[in-house]
């Protein structure tokens, strides 16, 4: 398996209506399955974290469907399709029952679009194109009119050539900065771009502790960035000032487990979760509010199914979802309590999932 973060993107959205009604009390989980070119859709019970696959699921989508993101309104989502020379992005309307309907035509992007990032305001979509070494940026139609809601229009200058092969990508909560990790011969890099109406300008390039950094995550306050170093078995911690990165004292933190491939910070900013692919477990850390430094909680790590490849925290902070590349090839749901995890269930999807997004 390619040792890389496969976009694991989480966007929360509200579903209008009475929260006591069973339909509207449900949340929905969307997972990409590249080998089958499918999008699997589950109803999440918000009170137990149990997932139930919709009868209409899985949906056949674009070739090699790799990454999924949800618009902040919860009305539509996007899927990146890098397979079979397709190299495009699909738009789907989200219906009130969680089902989806594709809106065609698909939008052509660069070569091997494998990471999608949504602007927090919902005005722009960023697409990392791994083989063409660039980032496509689109403005999003949020008002409807003569074109469908969610339609994409390239911003001036897109795609932006970055002369790096994007490995992972994350946007600051303010929407003002975009961070992209990329491999290098001796050391990897984190490129920092300022964002102005979707236009990207490189303002910083930081060397990493690994020549192939696998994942990035930012805390909700936008004050710290975390990088998973797959080969070095460590986690780097950077403070953020005016978008630029400064490594904090005692960073990188030795992960103590093998091959950290993905990480995420929960919605409170209090906990960091790390998927250790080589150790088949999830490390959990409390985050110091003063320094941003992670401290392993007492009963960490927690065993997962084989070869965890991405990890996503539910916006309500009660559940954690892990995608697995091993023999289980599915999604594993965990309950969360003060950073501790308890396994709820594992759901087979037939092939390895690469990203999920949660709607609530």
Secondary structure as GFF3:
##gff-version 3
##sequence-region A 1 360
A	DSSP	alpha_helix	22	25	.	.	.	ID=ss1
A	DSSP	beta_strand	27	33	.	.	.	ID=ss2
A	DSSP	three_ten_helix	34	36	.	.	.	ID=ss3
A	DSSP	beta_strand	38	44	.	.	.	ID=ss4
A	DSSP	beta_strand	51	53	.	.	.	ID=ss5
A	DSSP	beta_strand	59	60	.	.	.	ID=ss6
A	DSSP	beta_strand	65	70	.	.	.	ID=ss7
A	DSSP	beta_strand	76	81	.	.	.	ID=ss8
A	DSSP	three_ten_helix	83	85	.	.	.	ID=ss9
A	DSSP	beta_strand	88	94	.	.	.	ID=ss10
A	DSSP	beta_strand	100	108	.	.	.	ID=ss11
A	DSSP	beta_strand	113	118	.	.	.	ID=ss12
A	DSSP	beta_strand	124	129	.	.	.	ID=ss13
A	DSSP	beta_strand	134	140	.	.	.	ID=ss14
A	DSSP	beta_strand	152	154	.	.	.	ID=ss15
A	DSSP	beta_strand	160	161	.	.	.	ID=ss16
A	DSSP	beta_strand	166	171	.	.	.	ID=ss17
A	DSSP	beta_strand	177	182	.	.	.	ID=ss18
A	DSSP	beta_strand	189	196	.	.	.	ID=ss19
A	DSSP	beta_strand	199	207	.	.	.	ID=ss20
A	DSSP	beta_strand	215	218	.	.	.	ID=ss21
A	DSSP	beta_strand	224	229	.	.	.	ID=ss22
A	DSSP	beta_strand	234	241	.	.	.	ID=ss23
A	DSSP	beta_strand	244	247	.	.	.	ID=ss24
A	DSSP	beta_strand	253	254	.	.	.	ID=ss25
A	DSSP	beta_strand	260	265	.	.	.	ID=ss26
A	DSSP	beta_strand	271	276	.	.	.	ID=ss27
A	DSSP	beta_strand	281	287	.	.	.	ID=ss28
A	DSSP	beta_strand	294	296	.	.	.	ID=ss29
A	DSSP	beta_strand	302	303	.	.	.	ID=ss30
A	DSSP	beta_strand	308	313	.	.	.	ID=ss31
A	DSSP	beta_strand	319	324	.	.	.	ID=ss32
A	DSSP	beta_strand	330	337	.	.	.	ID=ss33
A	DSSP	beta_strand	340	348	.	.	.	ID=ss34
A	DSSP	beta_strand	355	359	.	.	.	ID=ss35
###
